[in-house]
Amino acid sequence: METEQRKLLKKFHTLLGKANVGQDGKEAILMSYGVESSRDLSAKDLLDICEKLAVQADPKLGELDAWRKRVIAAIFAYYKASGKSVNIDYVKGTACRASGFDAFNHIPLARLYNLYYAFKDKVKDRNAVNSIAKEDLSKIICLN
């Protein structure tokens, strides 16, 4: 655990530089977590801070993260419309299979767009078909 903590501390300080956060900014971050030194931060806090700093250093990462969340929501909606209960790992696996990538976080932005709209359209189509089927079924019942 100690080596992981050192790696996270190094990453924290590297990201501070990349995000152009000066000493005052660093002190403000540490104060918000109730500590005076970065060495007093827990691994969980360091991971959280590093994620935020990475997004600040490269705004494209924030956009990718937002689109990943949209894709996850769209695939969950698809399975819900299908009546199937799934977990997050299954949803990420579906996205990987649909995109042809081995890891969910390796899917590029353009593919995330495509996946989002494809699954969103699938849900719309499924709902429209279900609505038509219900109407037809009610007409058949009335005829009997």
Contacts in CASP RR format, 6 or more apart in sequence:
PFRMAT RR
TARGET T0000
AUTHOR 0000-0000-0000
METHOD contacts of the structure
MODEL  1
METEQRKLLKKFHTLLGKANVGQDGKEAILMSYGVESSRDLSAKDLLDIC
EKLAVQADPKLGELDAWRKRVIAAIFAYYKASGKSVNIDYVKGTACRASG
FDAFNHIPLARLYNLYYAFKDKVKDRNAVNSIAKEDLSKIICLN
1 43 0 8 1.000
4 43 0 8 1.000
5 43 0 8 1.000
5 46 0 8 1.000
8 43 0 8 1.000
8 46 0 8 1.000
8 47 0 8 1.000
8 50 0 8 1.000
9 38 0 8 1.000
9 39 0 8 1.000
9 46 0 8 1.000
11 46 0 8 1.000
11 50 0 8 1.000
12 38 0 8 1.000
12 41 0 8 1.000
12 46 0 8 1.000
12 49 0 8 1.000
12 50 0 8 1.000
12 53 0 8 1.000
13 38 0 8 1.000
15 50 0 8 1.000
15 53 0 8 1.000
15 54 0 8 1.000
15 57 0 8 1.000
16 22 0 8 1.000
16 26 0 8 1.000
16 53 0 8 1.000
17 57 0 8 1.000
18 53 0 8 1.000
18 57 0 8 1.000
18 58 0 8 1.000
19 53 0 8 1.000
19 54 0 8 1.000
19 56 0 8 1.000
19 57 0 8 1.000
21 29 0 8 1.000
21 53 0 8 1.000
21 56 0 8 1.000
26 38 0 8 1.000
29 49 0 8 1.000
30 36 0 8 1.000
30 37 0 8 1.000
30 38 0 8 1.000
30 41 0 8 1.000
33 41 0 8 1.000
33 45 0 8 1.000
33 49 0 8 1.000
35 41 0 8 1.000
38 46 0 8 1.000
41 49 0 8 1.000
54 61 0 8 1.000
55 61 0 8 1.000
55 62 0 8 1.000
55 65 0 8 1.000
60 109 0 8 1.000
63 109 0 8 1.000
64 109 0 8 1.000
64 112 0 8 1.000
67 109 0 8 1.000
67 112 0 8 1.000
67 113 0 8 1.000
67 116 0 8 1.000
68 104 0 8 1.000
68 105 0 8 1.000
68 107 0 8 1.000
68 112 0 8 1.000
70 112 0 8 1.000
70 116 0 8 1.000
71 95 0 8 1.000
71 107 0 8 1.000
71 112 0 8 1.000
71 115 0 8 1.000
71 116 0 8 1.000
71 119 0 8 1.000
72 88 0 8 1.000
72 91 0 8 1.000
72 92 0 8 1.000
72 95 0 8 1.000
74 115 0 8 1.000
74 116 0 8 1.000
74 119 0 8 1.000
74 120 0 8 1.000
74 123 0 8 1.000
75 91 0 8 1.000
75 94 0 8 1.000
75 95 0 8 1.000
75 115 0 8 1.000
75 119 0 8 1.000
76 86 0 8 1.000
76 91 0 8 1.000
77 119 0 8 1.000
77 120 0 8 1.000
77 123 0 8 1.000
78 119 0 8 1.000
78 122 0 8 1.000
78 123 0 8 1.000
78 126 0 8 1.000
79 85 0 8 1.000
79 86 0 8 1.000
79 90 0 8 1.000
79 91 0 8 1.000
81 122 0 8 1.000
81 123 0 8 1.000
81 126 0 8 1.000
81 127 0 8 1.000
82 126 0 8 1.000
86 94 0 8 1.000
92 104 0 8 1.000
93 104 0 8 1.000
95 104 0 8 1.000
95 107 0 8 1.000
95 115 0 8 1.000
96 102 0 8 1.000
96 103 0 8 1.000
96 104 0 8 1.000
96 107 0 8 1.000
98 115 0 8 1.000
98 118 0 8 1.000
99 107 0 8 1.000
99 111 0 8 1.000
99 114 0 8 1.000
99 115 0 8 1.000
101 107 0 8 1.000
101 111 0 8 1.000
107 115 0 8 1.000
END
